[in-house]
Amino acid sequence: MTTLLQLSGVSRHFGGLKAVSSLDLSVDRGEVIGLIGPNGAGKTTLINLITGVHPATAGTVRFAGEDVTRQQPWQAARRGIARTFQIVQPFPEMTVLENVTAAALFAGGLAYGERAEAAALEHLQFVGLADVAGKRASTLTLAMRKRLELAKGLAMNPKLLLLDEVNAGLHSTEIDHALALIRAIAARGVTILIIEHLMKVVLNLCSRIVVLHHGELIASGDPQSIVRDPRVVQAYLGRRYADASH
């Protein structure tokens, strides 16, 4: 498989806090990777480093063979790196359609006009929000706002989609719907890196799981090997979970 994203010795320090420390990670095109670890492990910081929100203190980030270590967020978006946020904040006074159209215009490379709106509507149909396209984003439920985030991400025409706890706050039926959408996105050839606390999600969705603890990568492998890894059990899963999974 072809490498899409390569992190080599990447670190990010905030004063004396080492949020990410000397991390090496390779992501191949077409992979669906789960990123797990305790709160404060450095998961969101890692996404911020990939997308240019924070510059790396040390190390190199390469995307599609290009050194993007010092890129700005808008440059990441134009290159095909899209993300969702754990706390969903759409433009509240804009309509659902306008929110997605904005993403299509800014990062999707479409010119303003009917073509951008048509593309946005297609993404809304894909996530099941076409019937509320004309409503203000502020009127949506949490589950619908999460789907709107996915539509906005897709409108950016991504090669890599970074999902930050896209299932947080959802009930089981909504999570099942979200999983189906993520699988459908992956089937389109989009590479996905998902931060997730629900092991049910990563075990059913991901081909590989990466585990962070105190900013360091402590394990990477297929789901079954990860749940049996003593370092992961001690740092994150706990013995009760590991025993129940056998």
N, C-alpha and C positions, 0 to 999 in steps of 0.2 A: 504493500500500500504506500501511497505518497504522503509524505509529511506535510501537513498544512500549517501547524503551529509548533514552534520549538522554543522552549525557555531553557536557557543555560546559565546556571549559577545566579539566578535572579533573587535579589533581596530588596526589601523595603523596610527602612527603619524610620520610626517617628520618635525623634529624640533618642532615648535609651531603649525604647521598645522595638524589638525585632518582630515586626508583624509577619514578614515572610523572610526566610533565611536560606540562602544558597540553594534555591529550588531548581531542579532539572525536571522538565516535563515535555514529552513529545505527544502530539495529537495528530493522528492520521486522518486524511479525508474520509468522510463517511462514518466516522466513529460516533457513538453516543456514550459519553463518559460521565459517570457520576462523581461529584466532588463532595466528600463528606468529612466530618470532623466536629469536635466540640465547638461551642460558641467561643469566639475569640481565637480560633485556630488559624485564621488568615485567609479564609475562603473568599470573602467579598473583596478583600484587599488584592487578592490574586486577580480577580476579574478586573478590578480597577487598574491594575498594572497592564493587563492585556489591552484594555481599551483606552489607555492614555490618560485616565483620570488622575492617577498618581505616577510620576516618573520613578523608575527603578533606582534604588540607591546604588546597586551594582548588578552586573549581569547583562544578558542580551535577550531580547524578545524578537523572534523572526516569524513572519507571517507570509506564507506562499513564497518562501525563499528570500524575502526582503527584510532587512533590519528595520524594525518599527519601534525600537526601544524608546525613542524620544517623541513618538507621534502624539498629536493632540486628539481628543475624542472625536472631533469632526473628521479628522483624517482616517481614524479607525473605521468610522461609519462608511466613509466613501470607499474604503478598501474592501468592505464586505464583512465587517465585524459588527454584529448587532447584539444588543443585550436587553433583558428585561430587568426590572427592579423589584426588590423584595417589598418595598412600600410603593404601591401603585399610585402614580400621580399623573393622570391624563390632563390635558388642557380642559378644565371643567366647563368653561363657557362655550367651547367649540363643540360642534356636533361630533358624533362618533365617526362619521365619514370624513369630516375635516381633520380629525386627529390622525387618521391613517393616511389621508392625502398628504398631510404635512411631511410624514415620514417618506412617502414616495417621492416627493419633490426634493427634499433635502438630501437624502442618502441614496434613494433609489434611482436617481439620475433622470427622472422624467420631467418634461417641461410642464409648466402650469397649463391647466385646461382639462378638456374632457378625458384625455388619455390617462392623466394621473388619477382622476376621480374614478374612471372605469377600473383601473388597476386596484385602487383602494377598495372598491365595492367587491371585487373578486376575492380579495383577502378577507373581507368581512363575511362573505358567503362561506368561505372555507372554515372560519372559526364559529360560524353559526350566529352572527350578529347582523346579518343583512336587514332583518326586519326592524332593527332599532337604529339604522344608519342616520336617520334624521333627528334623533334625540340628542340632547346635550349629554356629554360624557358624565356630568355630575349626577345624572339620574340613574346610572347603572349600579347594579349590585356588585359586591366584591368579586364574585365568580365571573360576571360579565366584564368587569374592568381587567381581570386577569386575561381573559380572552382577547380583549382589546389590545393589551400589551403584546400578545403573540401576533396579532394582525399588524400592529405597527412594526414589529421586528421583521415580519415577512415582507412588508412593503419596502424595507431597506435592501431587499434583494441580497440576503446574506449568504456568504460562504460558511461562516461560523456564527452560531447562535448561542449566546451565553444566557442561561436561565437561572436567576437568583431566587430560589424558593418560590417557584411559580405556583406551588400547591398550598402554601401557607394560608391557613384560615378557611380552607375549603372542606366541605363534608365529603364522605366517601363517594357518593354518586358524582359530585363535581370533579373529584380527583380522577375517577375513572374516565370521565369525559376529557379532562386535560391530558391524561396519558395517551388516549386515542389520538388527540391532536398532535402531540409531540411525535408519536410514531409516524403519523402521516407526513409531518414535516421532514423527519429523517428519511422517509421513503422518497422524498423529492431530491435527495442528495445533499441536504444541508448537514454539516457537521455540528454536533451539539455537545456542549459542556454544561451540566446541570448541577447546581448546588441544591442539595436536598437533605432534610432531616428524616424523612419517612423512608425507612429501609425497604418497606414494601414497594415503594416506587422505584428505587434504584435497582433492586434485585430483579424486578420485572422489566425494566426499561433498558438498562445499561449493559453493554458488552464488557466494559471495564470500569473499575472503581478506583479512584485516587483518594487517599486519606491524608489529611493534614492534621498536625498536632503541634501547637506552639510555633506555628509558622514553618514547620519542617514537613517534608513529605516522608511519611513513615511506612507507607505501603501502596502498591499499585498492582492490580491484577484482576482476574475474572471474579465475579460476585461470590462464588462459592469458596474460593481460596481466601478472599478478604474476610468473610465472616468467621473463618477458622484461624485467622492470623492472631497469635497471642498479643502482639503490639496493638492491634486494632481493638481487640476485646478489652484490654486493659485501659486504653486511652479513651474509648468511645462507646463500644457496644455494651460492655458489662458481661459478666459471666452468665447471668440469667438468660440474656438474649442468645448468647452463643450456644448454651446447652439446649435451648428450645428449638434452635434452627437445625439441629442434627436429627 
